[in-house]
Amino acid sequence: MANALSRYRKVPDVTATDAAGRTLPSKDIRPLPAVTGTFTHTVDSGDRLDQLAFTYYNQPLQYWHICDANPQFLSPLALLSKEPVQVTRFPVSVPADPPPWAAVRSALNDLVGVEDVTVVEDVALVPRRQTVGGQQVTVTVESVSRSVLVRYNRLNVDAPALAAAMTTAGLTVGPWADGGQLGQPIVIPPAVSG
């Protein structure tokens, strides 16, 4: 019934009843196999699972071994940062006080595809040399860095359009970073035989 290369070839056949009351042949649930080995691949923007499988196994249809070895990703698209919903972090500087957060949120939420906007303020204590009473001393001061996290559907809107909306709302936007898998390692399991 199953192809010799199929991941379901060793899964037992069962019958299932559908909503119309018909009894249909199907396969039982396939448990994830234990993965041994620690070989990794760093995800690049041009990666495709079938190409990775061909590179590592000489079999493009064996891509599912790579998916099985990385169960923390809910879909093959997430494994390679190709999901349509993306989270991007935009570092921003705020020229005015108080910051125009309401205008920024409104401008972003007006764009089709934006699902969530979160303002992040990170406060770090940093040492700084100052002159106090004619003496050089080290004091600890607060350093605030701000960023805007945007979750959006990249089929509807892209990061440059989001940055432009924030600039129009009064922020200075620095180089942004996607929160995906690019540049991160994924596990490549050893080739399975038999």
Helices and strands as residue ranges (DSSP letters): E 13-17, E 23-27, E 40-42, H 49-57, G 60-62, H 63-69, H 76-79, E 85-93, H 101-109, E 114-132, E 135-153, H 159-168, E 172-173, E 177-178, E 185-187
